[in-house]
């Protein structure tokens, strides 16, 4: 079992492992082992949706990306102006 804080389950602060099958259940309950990571699944689904969006509507996707990049450039420019304004001298 990986080092770190021991998981607690309500009033039960210890888990008794009696065999290999119990250890596999313990690993799944605690988030160790071969349990499916929800964050990975959501990330893959988002990536698939983005690729589908780009393929089905490339003009709209390009416009959206350009808008996002222009907003980031504007924010960066504003931040630079602010830092120049508070710089001494």
C-alpha positions in Angstrom: 0.0 0.0 0.0 1.4 3.5 -0.9 2.7 5.6 1.9 0.6 8.5 3.2 -2.4 9.1 5.4 -4.6 6.0 5.9 -8.1 6.3 4.6 -10.9 6.2 7.1 -14.4 5.0 6.4 -16.8 6.6 8.9 -16.6 4.8 12.2 -14.2 2.2 10.8 -10.6 3.4 11.0 -8.9 0.1 10.0 -9.5 -2.4 7.3 -8.7 -6.0 7.8 -7.0 -7.6 4.7 -7.3 -11.4 4.9 -6.3 -12.4 1.3 -5.3 -11.3 -2.2 -8.9 -10.7 -3.2 -9.5 -8.4 -0.2 -6.3 -6.5 -1.1 -7.7 -5.8 -4.7 -10.9 -4.5 -3.2 -8.9 -2.3 -0.8 -6.9 -0.9 -3.7 -10.1 -0.1 -5.7 -11.8 1.5 -2.7 -8.8 3.7 -1.8 -8.2 4.7 -5.4 -5.1 2.7 -6.0 -4.5 0.1 -8.7 -6.4 -0.4 -11.9 -9.4 1.7 -11.1 -10.6 3.9 -13.9 -9.6 7.5 -13.4 -12.6 9.8 -14.0 -10.4 12.7 -14.8 -8.8 10.8 -17.7 -12.1 9.7 -19.1 -13.5 13.3 -18.9 -10.3 14.6 -20.6 -10.6 12.1 -23.4 -14.3 12.9 -23.9 -13.5 16.6 -24.1 -10.7 16.0 -26.6 -13.0 13.9 -28.8 -15.7 16.6 -28.7 -13.1 19.3 -29.6 -11.8 17.3 -32.6 -15.4 16.6 -33.7 -16.2 20.4 -33.4 -13.1 21.3 -35.5 -13.9 18.7 -38.2 -17.6 19.6 -38.4 -17.3 23.4 -38.3 -13.7 24.6 -38.9 -14.6 28.2 -39.7 -16.4 28.6 -36.4 -13.6 26.8 -34.5 -11.0 29.1 -36.1 -13.0 32.2 -35.2 -13.4 31.1 -31.6 -9.7 30.3 -31.2 -8.7 33.7 -32.8 -11.1 35.4 -30.3 -9.5 33.6 -27.4 -6.0 34.4 -28.5 -6.9 38.1 -29.1 -8.4 38.2 -25.6 -5.2 36.7 -24.1 -3.0 39.1 -26.1 -5.1 42.1 -24.8 -4.9 40.9 -21.2 -1.1 40.5 -21.6 -0.8 43.9 -23.0 -2.9 45.4 -20.2 -0.7 43.6 -17.6 2.5 44.9 -19.2 1.1 48.5 -19.2 0.1 48.1 -15.5 3.6 46.8 -14.5 5.2 49.7 -16.4 3.0 52.1 -14.6 4.0 50.9 -11.2 7.7 50.5 -12.0 9.9 53.2 -10.5 11.7 55.7 -12.7 
